[in-house]
Amino acid sequence: MPYPGFISAFPSIDVPFPEDVVQTAVIKSDAGMVAFFTFLKDMVLPPHAHGAQWGTVVEGEIEFTIDGVTKIYRPGDSYSIAAEIVHGAKIKAGTRVIDVFQEADRYPIKG
C-alpha cells in the first residue's frame, strides 16, 4: 500500500539514486530527519557509515548487513544502527521503509 497522500506531499530529498529507483518524502527538524522511502526497483545500497539510524520495514524486504552481520528484514521488523557503524543492503522492488536519522542534515532537501 502506498504512503498516504499527505506523506507523499512532504518534500523529497536528494539521494544518490535515480527517482525511477527510489522515491522519498521527508520531515526534518533540528533534532533529526525522518525519511519515507519507496523502492521502485531492486537496488544495492553500498556499504557506508554516518550518524545513528533507526528504521522499520513497512512493506517488502531488505537484506541488511550491519557491522558484518547479515539479516533479512520484512514488514514489521525494525533495525537500529549505531553511529559510524558500516552497513549496506540489498533492497527488493516494492519495499517501503521509514528511516529516522540522528543527523538533521543527512540528506539535502530538494527544492
Secondary structure, DSSP 8 states (H G I E B T S, - for coil): ----HHHHTS--B--SS-TTTEEEEEEEETTEEEEEEEE-S-EEEEEE--S-EEEEEEES-EEEEETTEEEEE-TT-EEEE-TT--EEEEE-TT-EEEEEES-TTSS-B--
